[in-house]
Every structure is written in structure tokens, then in C-alpha cells.
Amino acid sequence: MEWWQANRQAAEERLGGLPLPPRPPRLRQVRLTVGPPPALTVPGPQGRHLALHGRRPWEEAEALAARVPLSPEAPLVVLGLGLGYHLLALLPRLAAGQKLVVVEPEPEVAYAALGTLDLSPLLSRRETSWVVEPDPKAAARRVKQVLGAGGPPPRVWGHPASLRARPGYYERLLRHLSGPAPAPRRPPGLHHERLRVLVVNPDYFLIPEVLRAFRRLGHEVGLLSFDKRREPGEEVLRRILGRLTEFRPDLLFTINHLGVDREGVLMQCLERLRVPLVSWFVDSPALILELYAGGGRDLTFIFSWDPTYIPRVRALGFVHVHPLPLATDPDLFQPRDQGASGSCRCPVSFVGNSLTRPVAQKLARLPRDEEFRAVFQRLTASYRRRPYRDLDTVLKEEGLAAHPRVASLTDPERVELAAALIWAATRDYRLDCVLRLRPFQPVIYGDPGWRELVGPPFRLRPEVGYYDGLPRVYRESEINFNATSLQMKAAVNQRVFDVPAAGGFLLTDFREQLAEVLEPGREVICYRQPEEIPELVRYYLKHPGQRRRLIQAARSRVLSEHTYLHRVQTMVAHLRRAL
């Protein structure tokens, strides 16, 4: 009540007609958690509440304010109010007399902010105005009135969590602010036989192979590499925008949307230039794309290595969504290696991560109290019993959707939780399968985490490089064992293509896509339950002739249908047909 009265008195001239009753009104649509520190969740586009602030909102606000594109001469329009943490952090960076306009579609968010924090430093500025208006057209009209005619054009910056909560509102607001949009133009370069392709982040796996495939098909390729763990997103975005101007590509290619900013700045630029974005997802596209603001979706082509994610991606508003399995590069994976030492010869091998560290890293970004860990263990057990469900479904079926430790998670934390759930369940499934190999004294190539999970008779060796040691392992192992990640409901992973290309024999678990890319029983051998593993291993170790026939058939199929040349041709064909 104290903050409400103080803010109410300071705000009467700043809120453009928003009714301010004597007492804070009851909140019906938004949820306020009274600290410390206070937090706010609002209804999101998928029907669930999204957190507008993290667990450390002041630190988050300082980091956000440091990224706002300020110009002392230009007014600043901020999209999204939240509780006002980011606005208070922004105040010291504003020039004297600089206009600040805050746009918020939900009156209840404004009421929650006025009753929660001391916003008088913000509201007492004569140059500060709030536009609280559910209608984006009316909000744009009010912003134009506040800014007035003449003067430099305003800088516009969006509070990321607010943009994710109401992407459609802010997209329409920006269109009204900028006037009527011209009719979309056909991308200029796609009718050319030889395309100019800008490939982003070539240090990521698959990128070198795709890059070589584009070049072999006669296209001109430009590269832009960055370290996503070290380089800040703003710097990466600046470099990409610079390369777009310099290289003038016909399309931009990336893996898993790497390099695309969540606020939609790059997509707005691509839409303006009419440059299509091709993003090939080899991890869950639904988990990743839920974090991205809309815009430019008529020019965005999403390819998913697992077709079961396609309906969820289309539900996010993407039009061009297609299945695209993984593939191999036959220049890397060949049956013969001149000068091979035979040092990798063994009856059975498994190449893979134990997933102990990835799970720990995900959990480190989530609450660490015992109550939350108990919730996580319950969710993991549920997901392991019935995998491939999305997080909201698992939470609902376990009766945990309204649990306080779950409801307080921010949107990025929910993504971390969903990923941790998949990795933990995959770790347990993978270990269950690998332990069935015990009678055959298998060799495991992987990370040190395996030492926590298995001991003799398993033989543990360090990880092998994809581009040097791995082809030799595949060639020299009598049986290459595979257990697919549980994030892949239908898709097959990389070794389904690489092992046959290298001249190796593969034993893998069944996935629906397997029957589309290789013929079970003639080109590949698969198990449907872990209990089948020992018998299949024992049989094929005793029948090398059958192994050789399967290898020959599988390699012939892979080379004729499943190389990166085939995949790039498929992507380009989809673009040419659609645009």
C-alpha cells in the first residue's frame, strides 16, 4: 500500500489515462509473488504462465540495461514493463531530457508494478511516459502523440521476457509504428542456379560437412564463425548483420538457430532484405524456438531431423517446416584407411557420452534446494517410464504443474528443466543398454563420467575425434553398438549413417525413421527392447559372413541416398518451390 500511494501520486501525469484507484486492484490474470525479491508471471502464447523475471532480478536488470541501444539525441521506446526492474536499472544511462516511452499491453502488469517497487525515480522524470493499452493500434497512435513530430526517430528496445509473453501484440505494434508494410517481395537470388550462401558458426558439428556439400553443388559459400560460449550475443549479432551487408547472400544457413537473437532483430533484418533463413535442427526445435520472438516467418525454413517435432513447430507460427534426417560425408567415412594400425580392433564398442556432466550442468542452472531436487527425480522417473512427452504434459500428469518450485521458474529455466529431464532419462536408458554388453568385454570411448558408472570388464578409453579416430573405430569394431537419445522419438542419430559408410557393422535400437532410411534385417540390425541385446550381439559375433553382407548393403544405400549432398539438394529444392 505504501508503494502504491507513492507511485500513484508520481504517476498521475505519466500514465495516459490509466485509472488509478485508491487501493491496488485485485490481480486476476497475472500472478505476483511477493519477494524477496518480488516476481511476476503472466499468461503466455501457449496458455501457460511465463515468468517476467529470474531469481536475481536486479542482476538481470543491470545486464539488460547495459545492452539497450541508447543514443542521447533519440527518444527510447521500451516494449514491456514487467515490474520495472530493467527500467530502474536503465535510468542512470539516460541522458538529461531524453524521452522514455514504456509500452505495456496489460493493465494488471502496470498495477502489479505500481504496488510492488518504488518506481518514483522513474515516474518523477518529466520525460517519462507510460502507454498501457491492450490495443496495439491505439498504443502506436499514443506513442506517436507522445513523441511528437520532427526530431530523430526513436530507438526501440524490447524487454525479452515481455516479448516472449506477447509476441503478436508487439509485432502488430511495431507495424503500426512504422506504417503500412510493403507487399513481400520474392527473394532475389533463388532463381539463380548458383546461390550465395552465408553459413553461420562453422565450428559446430555438421557445419563443415554441409559447407562442403554446398560448394560441391557449385554454390558460393561465405563463413562466419563465433564461439557461442565466449562471445556475447550482441557482438555475434553485430557481426552477422555486417556480413549480410558485405556478402549479400541469397540465404543464411545455421544449425539449431545458432546466431539468431531471441528478440528478433536478425529476423527483422532478413525480412527487410528478403533473405531466407535455413535452420536445420538436430536438437529439439520446439524447446529452442519457444524462446524466440516472431517475425520473418514466411522466410524461415525449419528442417527437423526428427519429424515428430513438426506439429509443435508449426503451432509456433512457422510455415515452412520439413523433416530432414541426418546423413554422412563419404570422404570422411570410408571402408579403408591407409596405414591403419588395427589398434581399435575389438568385438564390441560403444562411442558416446555418459551424460553425467551435461545433466549436472543443466541442474546447476536450476534451483538447488532439496525440494526442487525431489521434484526433478520424480519427473525423471516418470519420463524414463514414458519418454517423448513435452514438459507441460509430464508436469500435468504428475500433478506438479502448480507446484511452487515449478511455477516460479522463468521461461529459460523451464527450457533447462526440459533438457535436464531428457538428458537424465537418456543417461539412465543408455546405461541400462550398455550394461547388457558386459559378457562381451566391450570398449567404451567416452568422457571420464563413465568411470562413475561402469568398471571391469568394460574397457574405458578416451573420447575419439569425429574427423580422425572415429572412422577407424567404426571400421575395426566387429559390432558398433548404438543407443539413441530419448529426445529422438522417431529419428535416427549420426552413427546410423556413418558406421555403414565407414564399412562397419551397426547394432542399434529401433526408431520409426530407421525403416525409412535402411531396411531392418537386410541393411541394419536393431533391437526393440534392451533385453534383446545380448542374444543379438552373440549371434552376429559368430556370423561374420552375415555381418559383411549387411555392411555392403547398408553402405550402398547410404551412398546413394543419405549423404550431405542429398540433404543440401533437398533443402534448396524446398526453398525454390516455396519462394
Secondary structure, 3 states (H helix, E strand, C coil): CHHHHHHHHHHCCCCCCCCCCCCCCCCCCCEEECCCCCEEEEECCCCCEEECCCCCHHHHHHHHHCCCCCCCCCCEEEECCCCCHHHHHHHHHCCCCCCEEEEECCHHHHHHHHCCCCCHHHHCCCCEEEEECCCHHHHHHHHHHHHCCCCCCCEEEECHHHHHHCHHHHHHHHHHHHCCCCCCCCCCCCCCCCCEEEEECCCCCCHHHHHHHHHHCCCEEEEECCCCCCCCHHHHHHHHHHHHHHHCCCEEEEECCCCCCCCCHHHHHHHHHCCCEEEEECCCHHHHHCCCCCCCHHHEEEEECCHHHHHHHHHCCCCEEEECCCCECCCCCCCCCCCCCCCCCEEEEEECCCCHHHHHHHHHCCCCCHHHHHHHHHHHHHHHHCCCCCHHHHHHHCCCCCCHHHHCCCHHHHHHHHHHHHHHHHHHHHHHHHHCCHHHCCEEECCHHHHHCCCCCCEEECCCCCCCHHHHHHHHEEEEECCCCCCCCCCCCCHHHHHHHCCCCEEEECCCCHHHHCCECCCEEEECCHHHHHHHHHHHHCCHHHHHHHHHHHHHHHHHHCEHHHHHHHHHHHHHHHC
